[in-house]
Amino acid sequence: MQNTANFKLSLFGGFHLTDVDGNQIDPGPRKVKALLGWLAVNPDIEHPREKIAAMFWPDSEENVARHSLRQALASLRKVMPGDTSPLRSLKSSILFDSSKIDVDALDFEAALAKGEVRASEEITHLYKGEFLAGCNPRADLFENWLNEHRHYYRERAVNAICQWLTVLIDTRKFERAVPIGVKLLTIDPLRESAYRGLMMAHMALGNHALALRWYRRCERVLLSELDVLPCLETRALHAQLLSSWDKQEPELKQGASEIERKRKSLGLISKGNQRILYLAEGAIEGIIDHIGGQSILLRGESADAKKALAEQVVALAELQDFQICRGMISTDGGTCKQLEGATSCTHISSCLAGNAIAESSNMQELEHKLEECIDSIKTASEVSPVLLVLENIHAAGQRTLNLLSRLITAVGEASVLLLMTSSYDGESREKAWQGAMVNAPLTTIDLP
């Protein structure tokens, strides 16, 4: 991209538009975001207005669809005004000028075109999640285009991440290989090469127990999803790992089998939610092995589905003796309230629910209370791991969001799993997560 870019547009893992100073820009509804995303990956071409109108407003009459398109373009020009805008409106067409904006999807394509092994590192960094996640405006033609592009980017990202993981393993950069392997499994939980990479990395780092856990998870996933065992190469690596394991392993296996029996008795092997539960279980196991805390955000419109998933994650955490702390963001002022029955860590709940945090007008006092709250969570996690469940964060006020963003950062340095739930509609606070996502792992899962 040229240095004249006035904006940056990220389309992987959601929609994030920022200006040259890094300030978050919200162009409006999903359809406006989807329109900009479509234009961004089809740049420097004059697109007929009737074509765009038909794609995004297929159920409207032509004059109504054209009017809706003009309104959407006006919304985009409002946040990207004048000569700074990448949009050029001609009488009968629209053109997206790629020289005035950096787009991660275009950088992705440029890296693919290099065809070099080193480009796989760049692609791995660029692909932060599903293309235009949460930005489906329910227009059939656009939905078909979106699904095709999601598949296209996903497949090429998986291939590049696999390639980069192999490079890191071959060059013995095992610590760097671990998060790459985990990222690959987040995208494709059935990718056996990722499990092998994680097994080899942890074995080389001396983490035999964690290496064996990755094999057990690989075996469970393949049996559950495909009704097959791991391939000969994976099983051979497992045998090699077992041969180097000490005499205490049978005791560990027995303990793991007991946990597995409890999981089945609690009905935690749910066909529709397996991927999410595997991610949660991986986070829990990582915390137990002192790899670091994690944050998971469940987004969806079904309150019952989110609540059911949260209950299953709580059950998984209880099997590993986690302290459980649950709260819900209320709609009357965006404060956090402790849920009934969440008594395992009431000192944390009272901190999160404290009206002083939500109502304090003194910023110095607010900062002090935030630090106290985070310190209490870290202190509690030193005794035993903590699961924090915070529901309905889309209803949070700005000060509660400040607390949550600080929590996400702090979680990465403690034995804490932070599980949050949100809805698509009403969640327009991406800016609150920017700083948090830089320093701590945050996995966003979009529910159907």
C-alpha positions in Angstrom: 0.0 0.0 0.0 1.1 3.6 -0.6 2.0 6.0 2.1 -1.0 8.2 1.2 -3.4 5.9 3.0 -5.8 7.9 5.3 -7.6 5.0 6.9 -7.1 1.4 7.9 -9.7 -1.3 7.4 -9.5 -4.7 9.0 -12.0 -7.3 7.7 -10.6 -10.5 9.3 -12.2 -11.3 12.7 -14.9 -8.6 12.3 -15.1 -5.1 10.9 -12.6 -2.4 12.3 -12.2 0.9 10.6 -9.7 3.5 11.9 -8.3 6.8 10.8 -4.6 7.7 10.3 -4.3 8.4 14.1 -5.7 5.0 15.0 -9.1 6.4 16.2 -12.0 3.9 15.8 -14.6 4.8 13.2 -18.2 3.4 13.2 -19.8 3.9 9.8 -23.2 2.7 10.9 -25.4 -0.4 10.4 -24.2 -3.8 9.2 -25.2 -3.2 5.6 -23.1 -0.1 5.4 -20.1 -2.0 6.8 -20.8 -4.9 4.4 -20.9 -2.5 1.5 -17.6 -0.9 2.4 -16.1 -4.4 2.9 -17.3 -5.5 -0.6 -15.9 -2.4 -2.3 -12.6 -2.9 -0.4 -11.9 -6.3 -1.8 -13.0 -5.2 -5.3 -10.9 -2.0 -5.5 -9.9 0.3 -8.4 -12.8 -0.8 -10.6 -15.9 1.2 -11.6 -18.9 -0.8 -10.3 -22.3 0.1 -11.7 -24.7 1.5 -9.1 -27.5 -0.8 -10.2 -25.3 -3.9 -9.7 -24.4 -2.8 -6.1 -28.0 -1.8 -5.3 -29.3 -5.2 -6.6 -26.7 -7.1 -4.5 -27.5 -5.4 -1.2 -31.2 -4.5 -1.6 -32.5 -7.4 -3.8 -36.0 -7.3 -2.5 -36.5 -3.6 -3.1 -37.7 -1.9 -6.3 -34.9 -0.4 -8.4 -35.6 3.2 -7.4 -35.9 2.3 -3.7 -32.7 0.2 -3.9 -30.8 3.1 -5.5 -32.0 5.5 -2.8 -30.9 3.1 -0.1 -27.5 2.9 -1.8 -27.2 6.7 -1.8 -28.0 6.8 1.9 -25.3 4.2 2.6 -22.7 6.1 0.6 -23.7 9.3 2.4 -23.1 7.5 5.8 -19.6 6.4 4.6 -18.7 9.9 3.3 -19.8 11.4 6.7 -17.0 9.4 8.5 -14.6 9.5 5.5 -15.1 13.0 4.2 -13.8 14.9 1.2 -10.5 14.1 -0.5 -9.5 11.7 2.3 -12.2 9.2 1.3 -11.3 6.2 -0.8 -14.8 6.3 -2.3 -15.2 8.0 -5.7 -18.8 8.5 -6.8 -19.4 8.8 -10.5 -22.8 9.4 -12.2 -23.6 5.7 -12.8 -20.8 3.9 -10.8 -18.8 3.7 -7.7 -15.0 3.2 -7.4 -12.9 2.3 -4.3 -9.5 3.9 -4.4 -7.1 1.5 -2.7 -4.3 4.0 -2.5 -6.2 6.0 0.2 -6.8 3.1 2.7 -4.9 0.1 4.0 -7.0 -3.1 3.8 -5.9 -6.3 5.5 -7.6 -8.4 2.9 -5.6 -6.7 0.1 -2.4 -7.2 2.1 -3.4 -10.8 2.4 -3.7 -11.1 -1.4 -0.4 -9.4 -1.8 1.3 -11.9 0.5 -0.3 -14.8 -1.3 1.1 -13.4 -4.6 4.7 -13.5 -3.3 4.6 -17.3 -3.1 7.4 -17.4 -0.6 7.7 -19.4 2.6 8.3 -16.1 4.6 5.0 -14.8 3.3 3.2 -17.5 5.4 4.3 -15.5 8.5 2.6 -12.4 7.2 -0.6 -14.2 6.3 -0.6 -15.9 9.7 -0.4 -12.4 11.3 -3.1 -10.9 9.0 -5.7 -13.6 9.5 -7.3 -12.7 12.8 -10.5 -14.6 12.3 -13.4 -15.1 9.9 -13.8 -12.6 7.1 -16.4 -9.9 8.0 -17.5 -11.9 11.1 -20.8 -10.6 12.3 -21.4 -8.4 9.2 -24.0 -10.4 7.3 -26.8 -8.0 6.3 -29.1 -10.9 5.1 -29.1 -10.2 1.4 -29.0 -13.4 -0.6 -26.6 -12.3 -3.4 -24.2 -10.7 -0.9 -24.5 -13.8 1.4 -23.4 -16.1 -1.4 -20.5 -13.8 -2.2 -19.6 -13.6 1.5 -19.6 -17.4 2.1 -17.4 -18.0 -1.0 -14.9 -15.4 0.3 -14.9 -16.7 3.8 -14.1 -20.2 2.5 -11.4 -18.8 0.1 -9.6 -16.8 2.9 -10.0 -19.5 5.5 -8.5 -22.3 3.3 -5.5 -20.1 2.2 -5.0 -18.9 5.8 -5.0 -22.5 7.1 -2.4 -23.5 4.4 -0.2 -20.6 5.3 -0.4 -21.1 9.0 0.4 -24.8 8.5 3.4 -23.8 6.5 4.6 -21.3 9.1 4.1 -23.8 11.9 6.3 -26.3 10.0 9.0 -23.6 9.6 9.0 -22.8 13.3 9.2 -26.5 14.3 11.9 -27.2 11.7 14.0 -24.3 12.9 13.4 -25.3 16.6 11.5 -22.1 17.5 9.2 -24.1 19.7 8.0 -21.3 22.0 6.8 -19.3 19.0 5.3 -22.5 17.5 2.9 -23.1 20.4 0.5 -20.0 19.9 0.6 -20.7 16.1 -0.5 -24.2 16.6 -3.3 -23.1 18.9 -4.4 -20.5 16.4 -4.6 -23.1 13.7 -6.8 -25.4 15.8 -9.1 -22.4 16.6 -9.7 -22.2 12.8 -9.6 -25.9 12.0 -10.1 -28.2 15.0 -9.6 -31.3 12.8 -6.1 -30.4 11.5 -3.9 -33.2 12.7 -0.7 -31.5 11.7 -1.5 -28.8 14.3 -1.8 -31.3 17.1 1.5 -32.9 16.0 3.2 -29.5 15.9 2.0 -28.7 19.5 3.0 -32.2 20.7 6.5 -31.8 19.2 6.9 -28.2 20.6 5.8 -29.1 24.1 7.9 -32.3 24.1 11.0 -30.2 23.1 10.2 -27.7 25.8 9.9 -30.4 28.4 6.1 -30.1 28.8 5.3 -33.8 28.4 2.0 -33.6 30.3 0.7 -30.9 28.0 2.0 -32.7 24.9 0.0 -35.8 26.0 -3.1 -33.6 26.6 -2.9 -32.4 23.0 -2.8 -36.0 21.8 -5.8 -36.9 23.9 -7.7 -33.9 22.6 -6.8 -34.9 19.0 -8.0 -38.4 19.6 -11.3 -37.2 21.2 -12.0 -34.7 18.4 -11.4 -37.1 15.6 -13.4 -39.9 17.2 -16.2 -37.5 18.0 -16.4 -35.7 14.6 -15.1 -38.3 12.1 -15.3 -41.6 14.1 -11.6 -42.3 13.2 -8.4 -42.5 15.2 -5.4 -40.2 14.6 -3.2 -41.2 11.7 -0.1 -43.5 12.0 2.2 -40.5 12.1 0.4 -38.9 15.0 0.2 -42.2 16.9 3.9 -42.8 16.3 4.7 -39.4 17.8 2.4 -40.3 20.7 4.3 -43.6 21.3 7.6 -41.7 21.2 6.3 -39.3 23.8 5.1 -42.1 26.0 8.5 -43.8 25.8 10.2 -40.7 27.2 7.6 -40.2 29.9 8.5 -41.0 33.5 6.9 -43.6 35.9 4.3 -41.1 37.2 2.3 -41.0 33.9 0.0 -43.9 34.8 -1.3 -41.9 37.7 -1.9 -38.9 35.5 -3.7 -41.0 33.0 -6.0 -42.4 35.7 -6.8 -38.9 36.8 -7.5 -37.8 33.3 -9.8 -40.8 32.7 -11.8 -39.8 35.8 -12.2 -36.3 34.5 -13.4 -37.7 31.2 -16.0 -39.9 32.9 -17.3 -36.9 34.8 -17.5 -34.9 31.5 -19.7 -37.6 30.0 -21.9 -38.0 33.1 -22.5 -34.2 33.0 -23.5 -34.4 29.3 -20.7 -32.1 28.2 -20.1 -33.9 24.9 -22.6 -31.9 23.0 -22.6 -32.4 19.2 -23.6 -28.8 18.4 -21.2 -27.1 20.9 -18.2 -29.3 20.6 -15.9 -26.8 19.0 -16.7 -24.2 21.6 -16.3 -26.6 24.5 -13.0 -27.8 23.1 -11.7 -24.2 23.0 -12.9 -23.7 26.6 -11.3 -27.0 27.7 -8.1 -26.0 26.0 -8.1 -22.7 27.8 -8.8 -24.4 31.2 -6.0 -26.9 30.6 -3.6 -24.1 29.6 -4.4 -22.3 32.8 -3.8 -25.4 34.9 -0.4 -25.8 33.1 0.5 -22.1 33.9 0.6 -21.1 30.2 -1.5 -18.0 31.0 -5.1 -16.9 31.3 -7.5 -16.4 28.4 -10.6 -14.4 27.5 -13.5 -15.8 25.4 -16.4 -13.7 24.1 -19.6 -15.5 23.0 -21.6 -13.4 20.6 -25.1 -14.3 19.5 -28.8 -13.3 19.7 -30.1 -16.3 21.5 -29.8 -15.7 25.3 -30.8 -19.3 26.0 -27.9 -20.7 23.8 -25.4 -18.4 25.4 -26.6 -19.3 28.9 -26.5 -23.0 28.2 -22.9 -22.8 26.8 -21.8 -20.7 29.8 -23.3 -23.4 32.1 -21.3 -26.1 30.3 -18.1 -24.1 30.6 -18.8 -23.6 34.3 -19.2 -27.4 34.7 -15.9 -28.0 32.9 -14.2 -25.5 35.2 -15.7 -27.0 38.3 -14.3 -30.4 37.4 -10.8 -28.8 37.6 -11.6 -27.0 41.0 -11.9 -23.5 39.6 -13.3 -20.8 41.7 -16.5 -19.6 39.9 -17.5 -16.0 39.9 -20.5 -14.9 37.8 -22.0 -11.5 37.0 -24.5 -10.0 34.6 -24.4 -6.5 33.1 -27.8 -4.9 33.8 -29.6 -2.7 31.3 -30.3 0.0 34.0 -27.1 1.9 33.8 -24.7 -0.8 32.6 -23.6 -1.8 36.1 -22.4 -5.3 37.0 -24.6 -7.4 39.3 -23.6 -10.6 41.1 -25.8 -13.6 40.0 -27.6 -15.6 42.6 -25.7 -18.7 43.7 -22.3 -17.4 42.6 -20.7 -17.7 46.0 -17.4 -19.2 45.2 -15.6 -15.9 45.1 -17.9 -13.3 46.5 -15.0 -10.9 47.2 -14.5 -10.6 43.5 -18.2 -10.4 42.7 -18.7 -7.6 45.2 -15.8 -5.7 43.6 -17.3 -6.1 40.1 -20.8 -5.2 41.4 -19.7 -2.2 43.4 -21.7 0.9 42.6 -18.7 3.0 43.3 -17.0 1.7 40.2 -20.0 2.5 37.9 -21.0 5.8 39.6 -17.8 7.4 40.8 -17.3 10.8 39.1 -13.7 11.0 40.4 -11.4 9.5 37.8 -8.5 9.1 40.2 -10.8 7.2 42.6 -12.2 5.1 39.7 -8.6 4.1 38.7 -7.8 3.2 42.3 -10.9 1.0 42.5 -10.2 -0.7 39.2 -6.7 -1.6 40.4 -8.1 -3.0 43.6 -10.5 -5.1 41.7 -7.9 -6.5 39.4 -5.5 -7.1 42.2 -8.1 -9.1 44.1 -8.7 -11.3 41.0 -5.0 -12.0 40.6 -4.7 -12.7 44.4 -7.6 -15.1 44.2 -6.1 -16.9 41.2 -2.9 -17.6 43.1 -4.9 -19.8 45.5 -6.8 -21.7 42.8 -7.8 -20.9 39.2 -10.7 -18.5 38.6 -13.5 -18.6 36.1 -15.2 -15.2 35.6 -18.5 -15.3 33.7 -19.8 -11.8 32.7 -23.1 -11.9 30.7 -24.6 -9.2 28.5 -21.5 -7.0 28.1 -23.3 -5.2 25.2 -25.3 -3.4 27.8 -22.2 -2.2 29.7 -21.6 1.5 30.2 -18.3 3.1 29.3 -16.8 2.8 32.8 -17.7 -0.8 33.1 -16.2 -1.3 29.6 -13.0 0.3 30.9 -12.9 -2.2 33.7 -13.5 -5.1 31.2 -10.8 -4.0 28.9 -8.4 -3.8 31.8 -9.6 -7.2 33.0 -8.8 -8.8 29.6 -5.3 -7.5 29.7 -4.8 -8.7 33.3 -6.3 -12.1 32.6 -3.4 -13.0 30.3 -1.0 -12.7 33.3 -3.1 -14.7 35.8 -4.7 -18.1 36.2 -8.1 -16.8 35.1 -10.5 -17.7 32.3 -12.8 -14.7 31.5 -16.0 -15.8 29.7 -18.2 -13.0 28.4 -21.4 -13.0 26.4 -22.8 -10.3 24.1 -25.3 -9.8 21.3 -24.5 -8.6 17.8 -27.1 -5.8 17.9 -26.1 -3.1 20.2 -22.4 -4.0 20.3 -20.7 -1.0 18.9 -17.8 -0.6 21.3 -14.9 -2.1 19.4 -12.7 0.7 20.5 -12.9 -0.5 24.1 -11.2 -3.8 23.1 -8.4 -2.4 21.0 -5.8 -2.0 23.8 -7.0 -5.2 25.5 -6.5 -7.4 22.4 -2.9 -6.3 21.9 -1.7 -7.7 25.3 -4.0 -10.6 26.1 -5.6 -13.5 24.2 -9.3 -12.8 23.3 -11.1 -15.4 21.3 -14.5 -14.2 19.8 -16.9 -17.0 18.9 -20.0 -16.1 16.8 -23.0 -18.3 17.5 -25.5 -19.1 14.8 
